[in-house]
Amino acid sequence: MKILIVDEEPDVVRLISVSFGMQQSNWEIIAASDGEEGLAMVERERPALVLLDVGLPDMSGFQVLEQIRLFSDVPVIMLTVHDDELSKVQGLELGADDYITKPFSHLELLARVRAVLRRAQSLPLAHEKPFVSGDLAVDFVRREVTRRGEPVPLTATEYRLLYHLVRNAGQVLPHETLLARVWGREYTDEINYLKVYISRLRAKLEDDPRNPQHILTEHGIGYWFRK
């Protein structure tokens, strides 16, 4: 399993590589020092996960992430020195799966990497008939989502969130429940994660994301999918 680190600081790359090597001997750590090299390696090496620094020498990590999402749904964890909500939301809106602030505990980073990989590799399975609501269909066996017969590309996190919404169609799922089911129990306070990914789903599935007909909000409580 390849883990790609995109960071211009050799010491950061070395420390992460040593830490991961001690804990996960089956992981192969590869690295890029700038955005262009990182993009090329994502395309060429097809890593299982990318650790992407926001402050790169040739372009921002946000720009790299935006380019990655044009051709890949590889899980991405952003690394940054900025611990502010605006930066975090910006990364999530572009498709980041998680976010960690420097300096970080390597045990915390390892735990987050494992959690993101676990979510990506163990997408929910179901063996019933496809779910259909208007022009939207979800085939649980194939893990395919179509709208008006056309495939809708979703990242692993987007699919997990949609899966739990449609499997409980007509039922309000509280914020904490969705966060625990999609991201894990340690994320139940990360309401921004949920808001951003609901917005991403609406942008892909709704005719008018500002006036959604499928994914509805129960203010102050959670979200539900129209049955």
C-alpha positions as CSV (number, residue, x, y, z in Angstrom):
1,M,0.0,0.0,0.0
2,K,1.5,3.3,-1.1
3,I,1.1,6.5,1.0
4,L,2.1,9.7,-0.9
5,I,3.5,12.7,1.2
6,V,3.5,16.0,-0.7
7,D,5.6,18.3,1.4
8,E,8.6,20.5,0.7
9,E,10.1,19.9,4.1
10,P,12.5,16.9,4.0
11,D,12.4,16.6,7.8
12,V,8.7,16.2,7.9
13,V,8.8,13.6,5.2
14,R,11.6,11.7,7.0
15,L,9.8,11.8,10.4
16,I,6.5,10.6,9.0
17,S,8.3,7.9,7.0
18,V,10.1,6.6,10.0
19,S,7.0,6.8,12.2
20,F,4.9,4.9,9.7
21,G,7.6,2.4,9.0
22,M,7.8,1.5,12.7
23,Q,4.0,1.0,12.9
24,Q,3.0,-0.2,9.5
25,S,5.7,-2.2,7.7
26,N,3.3,-3.0,4.8
27,W,3.1,0.7,3.8
28,E,5.4,2.0,1.1
29,I,6.0,5.7,1.7
30,I,6.6,7.8,-1.4
31,A,7.2,11.6,-1.5
32,A,6.9,14.7,-3.7
33,S,8.3,18.1,-2.8
34,D,6.0,20.3,-4.8
35,G,2.5,20.4,-6.3
36,E,3.4,19.4,-9.9
37,E,5.5,16.5,-8.8
38,G,2.7,15.5,-6.4
39,L,0.1,15.5,-9.2
40,A,2.3,13.4,-11.4
41,M,2.8,10.9,-8.7
42,V,-0.9,10.6,-7.9
43,E,-1.5,9.8,-11.5
44,R,1.5,7.5,-12.0
45,E,1.7,5.7,-8.7
46,R,-2.0,5.6,-7.7
47,P,-1.4,5.8,-4.0
48,A,-4.0,4.6,-1.4
49,L,-3.8,7.9,0.4
50,V,-2.2,11.4,0.0
51,L,-0.9,13.6,2.8
52,L,-0.9,17.0,1.2
53,D,0.7,20.1,2.7
54,V,-1.1,23.4,2.1
55,G,2.1,25.4,1.8
56,L,3.9,24.2,-1.2
57,P,6.5,26.2,-3.2
58,D,4.9,26.2,-6.6
59,M,1.2,26.2,-5.8
60,S,-1.0,25.9,-2.8
61,G,-2.1,22.6,-1.5
62,F,-5.7,23.7,-2.2
63,Q,-4.9,24.1,-5.9
64,V,-3.2,20.7,-5.9
65,L,-6.3,19.1,-4.3
66,E,-8.6,20.8,-6.8
67,Q,-6.5,19.3,-9.6
68,I,-6.5,15.8,-8.0
69,R,-10.3,15.8,-7.8
70,L,-10.5,16.3,-11.5
71,F,-9.2,12.7,-12.1
72,S,-9.0,10.9,-8.8
73,D,-11.0,10.1,-5.7
74,V,-8.0,9.1,-3.7
75,P,-8.4,9.9,0.0
76,V,-6.5,13.2,0.9
77,I,-5.5,14.5,4.4
78,M,-4.5,18.1,4.4
79,L,-1.4,19.2,6.5
80,T,-1.3,22.8,7.6
81,V,0.1,25.2,10.1
82,H,-3.1,27.2,10.1
83,D,-5.6,26.1,12.7
84,D,-8.6,28.2,11.5
85,E,-12.1,27.1,10.4
86,L,-11.8,29.0,7.1
87,S,-8.8,27.0,5.9
88,K,-10.4,23.7,7.1
89,V,-13.7,24.4,5.4
90,Q,-11.9,25.4,2.2
91,G,-10.1,22.1,2.1
92,L,-13.2,20.1,2.8
93,E,-15.1,22.0,0.1
94,L,-12.5,20.9,-2.4
95,G,-12.8,17.3,-1.4
96,A,-10.3,16.7,1.4
97,D,-11.2,13.8,3.6
98,D,-9.6,15.1,6.8
99,Y,-7.4,17.9,8.1
100,I,-4.5,17.9,10.7
101,T,-2.6,20.9,12.0
102,K,1.2,21.1,12.3
103,P,2.9,20.4,14.6
104,F,1.0,17.2,15.2
105,S,1.5,14.0,17.2
106,H,2.7,11.2,14.9
107,L,0.4,8.9,16.8
108,E,-2.6,11.2,16.0
109,L,-1.6,11.4,12.3
110,L,-1.3,7.6,12.2
111,A,-4.7,7.2,13.8
112,R,-6.3,9.6,11.2
113,V,-4.6,7.9,8.3
114,R,-5.8,4.5,9.5
115,A,-9.3,5.9,10.0
116,V,-9.5,7.4,6.5
117,L,-8.1,4.2,4.9
118,R,-10.6,2.2,6.8
119,R,-13.5,4.3,5.6
120,A,-12.2,4.2,2.0
121,Q,-11.6,0.4,1.9
122,S,-14.8,-0.7,3.7
123,L,-17.5,1.1,1.9
124,P,-21.0,-0.1,3.1
125,L,-22.4,-3.0,1.2
126,A,-26.1,-3.9,0.8
127,H,-27.7,-6.6,-1.3
128,E,-31.2,-5.2,-1.8
129,K,-32.6,-3.6,-4.9
130,P,-31.4,-0.2,-6.0
131,F,-32.9,2.8,-4.2
132,V,-34.8,5.2,-6.6
133,S,-36.1,8.6,-5.8
134,G,-37.2,10.7,-8.8
135,D,-34.3,11.0,-11.2
136,L,-31.8,9.6,-8.7
137,A,-30.8,6.0,-8.3
138,V,-28.3,4.2,-6.0
139,D,-27.2,0.7,-6.8
140,F,-25.9,-0.6,-3.5
141,V,-24.3,-3.7,-4.9
142,R,-22.3,-1.9,-7.6
143,R,-21.9,1.2,-5.4
144,E,-23.0,3.3,-8.4
145,V,-25.1,6.5,-8.3
146,T,-26.9,7.8,-11.3
147,R,-28.9,10.9,-12.0
148,R,-31.2,10.8,-15.1
149,G,-29.3,7.7,-16.2
150,E,-25.9,9.4,-16.1
151,P,-23.3,8.3,-13.6
152,V,-22.5,10.6,-10.7
153,P,-18.8,10.4,-9.6
154,L,-18.6,10.4,-5.8
155,T,-15.6,10.2,-3.5
156,A,-15.6,7.4,-0.9
157,T,-16.7,9.9,1.9
158,E,-19.5,11.3,-0.3
159,Y,-20.8,7.8,-1.0
160,R,-20.8,6.7,2.6
161,L,-22.8,9.8,3.6
162,L,-25.3,9.3,0.8
163,Y,-25.5,5.6,1.7
164,H,-26.6,6.3,5.3
165,L,-29.0,9.0,4.2
166,V,-30.8,6.9,1.6
167,R,-30.8,3.7,3.7
168,N,-32.7,5.8,6.3
169,A,-34.9,7.7,3.8
170,G,-37.7,9.6,5.5
171,Q,-35.9,9.5,8.9
172,V,-34.0,12.5,10.4
173,L,-30.4,11.5,11.2
174,P,-28.8,13.7,13.9
175,H,-25.5,15.4,13.2
176,E,-23.7,13.3,15.7
177,T,-25.1,10.0,14.2
178,L,-24.0,10.9,10.7
179,L,-20.6,12.0,11.8
180,A,-20.0,8.8,13.8
181,R,-21.2,6.6,11.0
182,V,-19.3,8.3,8.2
183,W,-16.1,9.7,9.9
184,G,-16.0,7.8,13.2
185,R,-17.0,8.4,16.8
186,E,-14.0,10.7,17.4
187,Y,-15.5,13.2,14.9
188,T,-18.9,13.8,16.5
189,D,-18.1,17.5,17.2
190,E,-16.9,18.3,13.6
191,I,-20.1,19.8,12.4
192,N,-18.3,21.6,9.6
193,Y,-17.2,18.3,8.0
194,L,-20.9,17.4,7.7
195,K,-22.1,20.7,6.5
196,V,-19.4,20.8,3.7
197,Y,-20.1,17.3,2.5
198,I,-23.9,17.8,2.5
199,S,-23.2,20.8,0.3
200,R,-21.0,18.8,-2.0
201,L,-23.7,16.1,-2.4
202,R,-26.3,18.6,-3.1
203,A,-24.2,20.2,-5.7
204,K,-23.9,16.9,-7.5
205,L,-27.5,15.6,-7.0
206,E,-29.8,18.5,-6.8
207,D,-31.2,20.7,-9.7
208,D,-31.0,23.7,-7.3
209,P,-28.7,23.0,-4.4
210,R,-30.0,26.1,-2.6
211,N,-33.5,24.7,-2.7
212,P,-32.8,20.9,-2.3
213,Q,-35.5,18.3,-3.0
214,H,-33.6,15.2,-2.0
215,I,-31.4,16.0,1.0
216,L,-33.3,18.1,3.5
217,T,-32.2,19.9,6.6
218,E,-33.8,19.6,10.0
219,H,-32.5,22.8,11.5
220,G,-30.5,22.3,14.7
221,I,-30.9,18.5,14.6
222,G,-29.6,16.9,11.4
223,Y,-30.4,15.9,7.8
224,W,-32.8,13.5,6.1
225,F,-33.4,12.1,2.6
226,R,-36.9,12.6,1.1
227,K,-38.5,9.2,0.9
